[in-house]
């Protein structure tokens, strides 16, 4: 009797969870024809272009519905940094333009990364480096360079090293 009650409760909870997921899905999914924009003006730029046919990352370009989903998280992350006394500026995103400028200068001073096609997105003191590289070591090298810069909290290189495999990052869809 107890196991039947537990099974019924689990099935009921599963149905409730699925109804919540399906009710929220239209909010989180892009609608056909929705414009992709960099709503939050996050820095996004290319630092190398040696590997042909490397898919363009989605970067910070999202639809209006995706922007609304991200807005709360960004507000929370932005102020939490300051409230935790981890930032001297009132918002973690206030560092992004300076970090982008420092990173561009560091790449220019150190020379471009050979045999790569890479784009950079800076969001909330985190650098996302996405693209293609012929050598696996390129990801570690570029992450190390990014982490050496002031105010950078984290650097994540997501690169494709096998041209036959799909990119390991979200690709920008065609308009």
C-alpha positions as CSV (number, residue, x, y, z in Angstrom):
1,X,0.0,0.0,0.0
2,X,2.8,2.4,0.9
3,X,4.7,1.7,-2.3
4,X,1.5,2.4,-4.4
5,X,1.0,5.7,-2.5
6,X,4.7,6.7,-3.2
7,X,4.4,5.7,-6.8
8,X,1.2,7.8,-7.2
9,X,2.8,10.8,-5.5
10,X,5.9,10.5,-7.8
11,X,3.7,10.3,-10.9
12,X,1.7,13.3,-9.8
13,X,4.8,15.3,-9.1
14,X,6.2,14.3,-12.5
15,X,3.0,15.5,-14.2
16,X,3.1,18.8,-12.2
17,X,6.8,19.3,-13.2
18,X,6.2,18.6,-16.8
19,X,3.2,21.0,-16.9
20,X,5.5,23.7,-15.5
21,X,8.2,23.0,-18.0
22,X,5.8,23.0,-21.0
23,X,4.1,26.2,-19.7
24,X,7.5,28.0,-19.5
25,X,8.9,26.7,-22.8
26,X,7.3,29.3,-25.1
27,X,8.8,32.0,-22.9
28,X,12.3,30.6,-23.2
29,X,12.2,29.6,-26.9
30,X,12.8,32.0,-29.7
31,X,9.8,32.7,-31.8
32,X,10.2,32.6,-35.6
33,X,11.3,35.9,-37.0
34,X,12.4,37.4,-33.7
35,X,15.3,39.8,-34.1
36,X,18.6,38.8,-32.5
37,X,20.3,41.7,-30.8
38,X,23.0,42.4,-28.3
39,X,20.4,43.9,-25.8
40,X,22.9,44.4,-23.0
41,X,25.7,45.8,-25.1
42,X,28.1,43.1,-24.1
43,X,31.5,43.3,-25.7
44,X,31.7,40.8,-28.6
45,X,34.7,40.8,-31.1
46,X,36.9,38.6,-33.2
47,X,40.6,38.2,-32.3
48,X,41.8,35.8,-35.1
49,X,40.6,34.4,-38.4
50,X,43.0,31.7,-39.6
51,X,40.8,28.7,-39.6
52,X,38.3,28.7,-42.6
53,X,34.7,27.7,-42.2
54,X,34.5,28.3,-38.5
55,X,30.9,28.8,-37.4
56,X,30.1,32.2,-35.9
57,X,29.2,31.9,-32.2
58,X,25.8,33.2,-31.0
59,X,27.8,35.4,-28.7
60,X,25.6,37.9,-26.7
61,X,22.9,38.1,-29.5
62,X,19.5,36.9,-28.2
63,X,15.9,37.5,-28.9
64,X,13.7,39.8,-26.9
65,X,12.1,36.8,-25.1
66,X,15.5,35.5,-24.2
67,X,16.5,39.0,-23.0
68,X,13.6,39.0,-20.5
69,X,14.6,35.6,-19.2
70,X,18.3,36.8,-18.7
71,X,17.4,40.1,-17.1
72,X,16.8,38.9,-13.6
73,X,19.9,36.7,-13.5
74,X,22.0,39.6,-14.8
75,X,20.6,42.0,-12.2
76,X,21.3,39.6,-9.4
77,X,24.8,38.7,-10.5
78,X,25.7,42.3,-11.2
79,X,24.8,43.5,-7.7
80,X,25.9,40.3,-5.8
81,X,29.5,41.0,-6.7
82,X,29.4,44.4,-5.1
83,X,27.4,43.3,-2.0
84,X,29.8,40.5,-1.4
85,X,32.7,43.1,-1.5
86,X,34.2,41.2,-4.5
87,X,33.9,44.3,-6.7
88,X,34.7,47.9,-6.1
89,X,32.1,48.9,-8.8
90,X,28.4,48.6,-8.1
91,X,27.8,46.1,-10.9
92,X,29.9,43.2,-12.2
93,X,29.0,44.1,-15.8
94,X,30.5,47.6,-15.3
95,X,33.9,46.0,-15.8
96,X,33.2,44.4,-19.2
97,X,34.2,47.3,-21.5
98,X,37.5,47.7,-19.6
99,X,38.2,44.0,-19.7
100,X,37.5,43.8,-23.4
101,X,39.9,46.7,-24.1
102,X,42.6,45.1,-21.9
103,X,42.2,41.8,-23.6
104,X,42.3,43.3,-27.1
105,X,45.5,45.1,-26.1
106,X,47.0,41.9,-24.6
107,X,46.3,39.9,-27.8
108,X,47.7,42.7,-30.0
109,X,50.9,43.0,-27.8
110,X,51.4,39.2,-27.7
111,X,50.6,38.6,-31.4
112,X,47.5,36.8,-32.7
113,X,47.0,33.1,-31.8
114,X,48.1,31.2,-34.9
115,X,45.9,28.6,-36.5
116,X,42.8,29.9,-34.8
117,X,39.5,31.7,-35.6
118,X,38.2,33.0,-32.3
119,X,35.5,35.4,-31.0
120,X,35.3,36.8,-27.5
121,X,32.2,37.7,-25.4
122,X,32.7,39.5,-22.1
123,X,29.8,39.2,-19.7
124,X,29.9,40.0,-15.9
125,X,33.8,39.7,-15.7
126,X,33.8,36.4,-17.5
127,X,35.4,36.0,-21.0
128,X,33.9,33.4,-23.3
129,X,36.3,32.6,-26.1
130,X,34.6,30.6,-28.8
131,X,35.7,29.4,-32.2
132,X,38.1,27.0,-33.9
133,X,41.7,26.0,-33.3
134,X,44.0,23.5,-35.0
135,X,45.8,22.7,-31.7
136,X,44.2,21.7,-28.4
137,X,46.8,23.7,-26.5
138,X,45.4,27.0,-27.9
139,X,42.4,26.9,-25.5
140,X,44.6,26.7,-22.4
141,X,47.0,29.4,-23.7
142,X,44.2,31.9,-24.4
143,X,42.4,31.2,-21.1
144,X,45.7,31.8,-19.3
145,X,46.2,35.2,-21.1
146,X,42.6,36.2,-20.2
147,X,42.9,35.2,-16.5
148,X,46.1,37.2,-16.2
149,X,44.2,40.5,-16.7
150,X,42.8,42.7,-13.9
151,X,39.2,42.2,-12.9
152,X,38.7,39.0,-14.9
153,X,36.8,36.5,-12.7
154,X,36.9,33.6,-15.2
155,X,37.9,32.7,-18.7
156,X,36.3,29.8,-20.7
157,X,37.6,28.7,-24.1
158,X,35.1,26.6,-26.0
159,X,36.8,25.7,-29.2
160,X,36.4,23.1,-32.0
161,X,39.6,21.4,-32.9
162,X,38.2,18.8,-35.3
163,X,36.8,20.5,-38.4
164,X,34.5,17.5,-39.0
165,X,32.8,17.7,-35.7
166,X,30.0,20.2,-34.8
167,X,31.0,23.3,-32.8
168,X,30.8,22.8,-29.0
169,X,29.2,26.2,-28.7
170,X,25.9,27.8,-29.6
171,X,26.0,29.1,-33.2
172,X,24.3,32.3,-34.3
173,X,21.3,31.4,-36.5
174,X,20.8,33.1,-39.8
175,X,18.2,35.9,-40.0
